[in-house]
Amino acid sequence: MLSALARLFLKDQDKPITTVLNTQIYLDYAATTPLAPEAGAAMAQCLTMDGEFANPASLQHGFGERAHALVEGARSEIAHLLNCKFSDLIFTSGATESNNLAIKGIALSYQKKGNHIITSASEHKAVLDTCKYLESIGFKVTYLRSDFNGCLSLDCILDALTDQTILVSLMHVNNETGVIQDIELIAQALKDKDLFFHVDAAQNAGKVKIDLIKTPIDLLSLSAHKFYGPKGIGCLYVRNRKQTNLTPLLHGGGQEYGLRPGTLPTHQIIGMAKAFRMAHDVMLGDYQHCLRLEQILVDQITQLEGIHFNGDQKLKLPNIVNVSFDQVGSDSLIIALRDDIAIASGSACNTGAIEASHVLRAMGIEGDRLYGAVRISFGRYTTELDIQQSGQRICEAVTYLRHLALE
């Protein structure tokens, strides 16, 4: 793989590429989505002197009162879409902070009751690294393994429970494979247990309806930039927040009920609420659009031999395609395409390095299939032409890289 990559750089000018792209194509929507123009316009009204720029905690004057009203209106809008109490939502900087606050907050508050946490080995690093930290200070963590298709069984979750278990933390949709866990089934099975159930919903928010009355989840993490909102804003839902003793990570100021101090970014919160409302309103259309794009891509790349789709292809969202190509390393393919098409290998949070996916490894995938896996993800602003051209370009690059490997 590495020698082929080296030859790729040496022979870059000789690549037999026939597909000409008019512009670069972005196929890394699972890492972040573009900001919806409507959300951007709403945010712009909260930034300058002629808008509602004030600190929403400055309630001594009308400027602050108006900003505060906008923030609380946005909180109510998001709560309405989640079907929960607006007072149970805490604004954070995104899903990573929300995950930390949920997991550490419960662990530190309830450690006298128990010191056992259950999660899966396929979680986002924001959950895995948080759990590893808790292990370093005396907590015990069980890391569940999925089956080869990336699905967790309810029995393996229930079998892992002990009388010391205080928290189960699982993601709804995997950020690398798009595989959907049956969160409703799991939540119903855990609701009568004396523990908390946390869900990382970063990848499914805006794509799958979330009903927190119907589904008894105790804590839920969201990040706006995954559903066409701004970066740097998210929220944590805490069921019955007033009765749930959650230890804060930060102190000072008292904002967000004392659980997340700091000046609230009115513009980001407004942008998040606007984007979430839009995603809810066009959810079916977005889903059908991505389903069509997925089929076009699959039809294109399955013209090649030696390809493997990773993750359950029936229990997944259509906007993420994780695929391995025989005899082609993911690093070689990503570099070959980088001037034309943006795709990824694993999570964007792994320091930018191209490395083997811990998600696929947890599924039992090893060898060339592991090191040849790439993630292709798309969304609302991806066109059919984008996918058609990308599929052709990927096929050409794979064919060329296989040719180099034989030299």
C-alpha positions in Angstrom: 0.0 0.0 0.0 2.7 2.5 1.0 4.9 1.8 -2.1 1.8 2.3 -4.3 1.2 5.6 -2.5 4.8 6.7 -3.1 4.4 5.9 -6.8 1.2 7.9 -6.9 3.1 11.1 -6.0 5.8 10.3 -8.5 3.3 9.6 -11.3 0.7 12.2 -10.5 0.9 13.9 -13.8 0.4 10.6 -15.7 -2.9 9.6 -14.2 -5.3 8.5 -16.9 -8.3 10.5 -15.7 -11.1 11.0 -18.1 -13.8 12.4 -15.8 -13.5 16.2 -15.7 -15.2 17.9 -12.7 -16.3 21.5 -12.9 -15.7 22.1 -9.2 -14.6 20.2 -6.1 -17.3 17.9 -4.7 -17.9 17.7 -1.0 -18.8 14.2 0.2 -18.0 14.4 3.9 -21.3 15.5 5.3 -21.0 13.1 8.2 -18.0 15.3 9.4 -20.0 18.5 9.0 -22.8 19.9 6.9 -22.8 23.3 5.1 -24.7 26.0 7.0 -28.3 26.4 5.6 -28.5 29.9 4.1 -31.7 30.4 6.0 -29.9 29.7 9.3 -27.1 32.0 8.3 -29.5 34.8 7.6 -31.2 34.4 11.0 -27.8 34.4 12.7 -26.8 37.6 11.0 -29.7 39.4 12.8 -28.0 38.7 16.1 -24.5 40.0 15.5 -24.4 43.8 14.8 -25.7 47.0 16.4 -28.9 47.0 14.3 -29.8 43.5 15.5 -30.2 41.6 18.8 -26.4 41.4 19.7 -26.7 41.8 23.5 -25.8 39.4 26.2 -29.0 37.4 26.9 -28.1 37.4 30.7 -28.1 41.2 30.8 -31.7 41.5 31.9 -31.3 44.9 33.4 -32.0 46.5 30.1 -34.1 46.0 27.0 -31.2 44.9 24.8 -30.5 42.0 27.0 -34.2 41.2 27.5 -34.8 41.0 23.8 -31.7 38.7 23.3 -33.0 36.5 26.2 -36.4 36.2 24.6 -34.8 35.0 21.4 -32.8 32.4 23.2 -35.7 31.1 25.2 -37.8 31.1 22.0 -35.2 29.0 20.3 -35.1 26.6 23.3 -38.8 26.2 23.2 -38.7 25.5 19.4 -36.1 22.8 19.8 -37.9 21.3 22.7 -41.2 21.3 20.7 -39.4 19.4 17.9 -38.0 16.9 20.4 -41.3 16.6 22.3 -39.8 17.5 25.6 -39.9 20.2 28.3 -38.0 23.3 27.2 -36.5 23.5 30.8 -34.8 20.2 30.2 -32.6 21.5 27.4 -29.1 22.8 28.2 -27.1 24.6 25.5 -23.5 23.5 25.0 -20.8 23.9 22.5 -21.8 20.7 20.7 -22.2 16.9 21.0 -18.7 16.4 22.4 -19.3 18.7 25.4 -22.9 17.3 25.8 -21.5 13.8 25.9 -18.9 14.8 28.5 -21.5 16.6 30.6 -23.9 13.7 30.5 -21.4 10.9 31.2 -19.1 12.6 33.7 -22.1 14.5 35.2 -24.0 11.3 36.0 -20.9 9.3 37.0 -19.6 11.9 39.5 -23.0 12.5 41.0 -24.0 8.8 41.4 -20.6 7.2 42.2 -21.8 6.3 45.7 -24.6 4.3 44.2 -22.4 2.5 41.7 -19.3 2.8 39.6 -20.2 0.8 36.4 -20.8 2.2 33.0 -21.8 0.4 29.8 -21.1 1.7 26.3 -20.0 0.2 23.0 -16.6 -0.1 21.4 -18.0 1.6 18.3 -18.9 4.9 19.9 -17.5 8.2 18.9 -14.2 9.2 20.6 -16.1 11.9 22.6 -17.8 9.0 24.5 -14.9 6.5 24.5 -12.3 9.0 25.7 -14.6 10.2 28.4 -15.1 6.7 29.6 -11.4 6.0 29.5 -10.9 9.1 31.7 -13.5 7.8 34.2 -11.7 4.4 34.3 -8.5 6.3 35.3 -10.3 7.6 38.4 -11.8 4.3 39.5 -14.9 3.6 37.4 -15.5 0.3 35.6 -16.6 0.4 32.0 -17.9 -2.4 29.8 -17.3 -1.9 26.1 -19.9 -3.9 24.1 -19.0 -5.4 20.8 -21.4 -5.3 17.9 -21.9 -8.1 15.4 -20.1 -8.1 12.0 -22.7 -5.8 10.6 -22.4 -3.2 13.4 -25.6 -4.1 15.3 -25.8 -4.5 19.1 -28.1 -7.1 20.5 -30.4 -6.2 23.4 -29.4 -9.4 25.2 -25.7 -8.4 25.2 -26.7 -5.0 26.8 -28.9 -6.6 29.4 -26.4 -9.3 30.2 -23.8 -6.6 30.9 -25.9 -5.0 33.6 -24.8 -5.3 37.2 -26.1 -4.0 40.5 -23.3 -1.3 40.2 -24.4 -0.1 36.7 -25.4 3.6 36.8 -25.3 4.6 33.2 -25.7 3.1 29.7 -24.4 5.3 26.9 -25.0 4.4 23.2 -25.2 6.3 19.9 -28.3 6.1 17.8 -26.6 6.3 14.3 -22.9 5.4 13.8 -20.9 8.2 12.4 -18.8 6.0 10.2 -21.2 3.3 8.9 -24.6 5.0 9.3 -25.9 1.8 11.1 -28.9 2.5 13.2 -29.3 1.0 16.7 -32.8 0.2 17.9 -32.8 2.9 20.6 -36.5 2.7 21.2 -36.3 -1.0 22.0 -33.2 -0.5 24.2 -34.8 2.5 26.0 -38.0 0.5 26.8 -35.9 -2.4 28.1 -34.0 -0.1 30.4 -36.7 2.3 31.6 -37.5 0.3 34.7 -33.9 -0.3 35.7 -32.4 1.9 38.3 -29.9 3.6 36.0 -29.6 6.4 33.4 -29.7 5.9 29.6 -27.7 8.4 27.5 -27.9 8.6 23.7 -25.5 10.4 21.4 -27.9 11.6 18.7 -25.4 13.7 16.7 -25.8 11.8 13.4 -29.5 11.1 13.5 -30.8 14.5 14.6 -32.6 16.1 11.6 -32.7 12.8 9.8 -34.7 10.5 12.1 -37.6 11.9 14.2 -36.8 12.0 17.9 -39.8 11.8 20.3 -38.7 12.0 23.9 -42.2 11.4 25.2 -42.4 8.1 23.3 -38.8 7.0 23.9 -37.7 7.0 27.6 -34.2 8.3 27.1 -32.7 10.1 30.1 -30.0 12.2 28.4 -29.6 13.0 24.7 -26.8 14.9 22.9 -27.2 17.0 19.8 -24.8 19.1 17.6 -26.1 21.8 15.3 -23.4 21.4 12.6 -24.6 17.9 11.8 -28.0 19.2 10.6 -27.0 22.3 8.6 -26.7 24.6 11.6 -23.6 26.4 12.9 -20.5 24.8 14.4 -19.8 25.4 18.1 -23.4 25.0 19.4 -25.4 22.0 20.6 -27.5 20.9 23.5 -28.0 18.3 26.1 -31.4 17.0 27.0 -31.8 15.9 30.7 -35.1 14.3 31.6 -36.5 15.9 34.7 -33.5 18.1 35.0 -34.6 19.6 38.3 -34.7 16.1 39.9 -31.6 14.8 38.2 -28.4 15.6 40.1 -26.0 16.3 37.3 -22.5 17.5 38.3 -21.4 20.4 36.1 -18.0 20.4 34.3 -17.6 24.2 34.5 -18.3 26.7 37.2 -19.0 30.4 37.1 -21.8 32.7 36.0 -24.7 30.4 36.7 -26.1 30.3 33.1 -28.0 27.2 31.9 -29.3 26.4 35.4 -25.8 26.3 36.7 -24.9 23.3 34.6 -23.1 25.1 31.8 -21.9 28.6 32.7 -20.7 31.1 30.1 -22.3 33.8 27.9 -24.8 32.2 25.6 -24.1 32.8 21.9 -27.5 34.1 20.8 -26.6 34.0 17.1 -25.5 30.3 17.2 -28.6 29.3 19.2 -30.9 31.0 16.8 -29.0 29.3 13.9 -29.4 25.9 15.6 -33.1 26.3 16.1 -33.7 27.6 12.6 -31.7 24.7 11.1 -33.4 22.1 13.3 -36.9 23.4 12.3 -35.9 23.3 8.6 -34.5 19.8 9.0 -37.7 18.6 10.6 -39.8 20.2 7.9 -37.9 18.6 5.0 -36.9 15.4 6.7 -38.8 13.1 4.3 -37.5 14.9 1.3 -33.9 14.9 2.5 -34.2 11.2 3.2 -35.6 10.4 -0.2 -33.0 12.5 -1.9 -30.1 10.7 0.0 -31.7 7.4 -0.8 -31.6 8.3 -4.5 -28.0 9.5 -4.3 -27.0 6.3 -2.5 -28.4 4.1 -5.2 -26.6 6.1 -7.9 -23.3 5.8 -6.1 -23.8 2.1 -5.4 -24.7 1.4 -9.1 -21.5 3.3 -10.1 -19.0 1.7 -7.8 -20.4 -1.9 -8.0 -19.1 -1.9 -11.6 -15.8 -2.7 -10.0 -14.9 -6.1 -8.6 -13.5 -6.6 -5.1 -15.6 -4.1 -3.1 -17.2 -4.6 0.3 -19.8 -2.5 1.9 -19.3 -2.2 5.7 -22.2 -2.2 8.1 -25.7 -3.5 7.8 -27.0 -2.2 4.5 -30.6 -2.5 5.5 -30.4 -0.9 9.0 -28.6 2.3 8.1 -29.2 5.8 7.0 -28.7 6.3 3.2 -26.5 9.4 3.6 -23.4 7.4 4.7 -21.7 4.7 2.6 -18.7 2.9 4.1 -16.9 0.8 1.5 -13.6 -1.0 1.1 -11.8 -1.7 -2.2 -9.5 -4.7 -2.5 -5.8 -3.8 -3.2 -6.4 -0.1 -2.4 -5.5 1.5 0.8 -7.8 4.2 2.1 -4.9 6.7 2.4 -4.0 6.2 -1.2 -7.5 6.6 -2.4 -8.2 9.7 -0.3 -5.0 11.4 -1.6 -5.7 10.4 -5.2 -9.1 12.1 -4.9 -8.3 15.1 -2.7 -8.1 17.7 -5.4 -11.5 16.7 -6.8 -13.6 14.9 -4.2 -13.7 15.1 -0.4 -14.2 11.8 1.3 -12.9 10.4 4.6 -11.5 7.5 6.4 -13.2 7.1 9.8 -14.1 10.0 12.1 -13.0 13.6 11.5 -12.1 13.9 15.2 -9.1 11.6 15.0 -6.6 14.4 14.8 -6.8 14.6 11.0 -4.7 11.4 10.7 -5.6 8.6 8.3 -5.8 5.6 10.5 -7.6 2.3 10.8 -11.2 2.7 12.0 -11.8 1.7 15.6 -15.5 1.3 14.6 -14.8 -1.3 11.9 -12.3 -3.0 14.1 -14.9 -3.3 16.8 -17.2 -5.0 14.3 -14.5 -7.6 13.7 -13.2 -6.3 10.4 -9.5 -6.6 9.9 -6.8 -6.9 7.2 -7.0 -5.2 3.8 -10.8 -4.6 4.3 -10.1 -2.5 7.4 -7.2 -0.5 5.9 -9.0 0.0 2.6 -12.3 1.4 4.1 -13.5 4.9 3.2 -16.6 6.8 4.2 -18.5 8.7 1.5 -21.3 10.9 2.9 -23.6 13.4 1.3 -26.7 15.4 2.0 -29.2 18.1 1.0 -27.0 20.1 -1.3 -25.4 17.2 -3.1 -26.7 16.8 -6.6 -27.2 13.7 -8.7 -24.5 15.0 -11.1 -22.1 15.3 -8.1 -22.6 11.6 -7.3 -22.5 10.4 -10.9 -19.2 12.2 -11.5 -17.8 11.1 -8.2 -18.7 7.5 -8.8 -16.9 7.6 -12.2 -13.9 9.4 -10.6 -13.7 6.9 -7.8 -13.8 4.0 -10.2 -11.0 5.5 -12.3 -8.8 6.2 -9.2 -9.3 2.6 -7.8 -8.5 1.1 -11.2 -5.3 3.2 -11.4 -4.2 2.5 -7.9 -4.7 -1.3 -8.5 -2.6 -0.9 -11.6 0.2 0.8 -9.6 0.1 -2.0 -6.9 0.9 -4.6 -9.6 4.0 -2.7 -10.9 
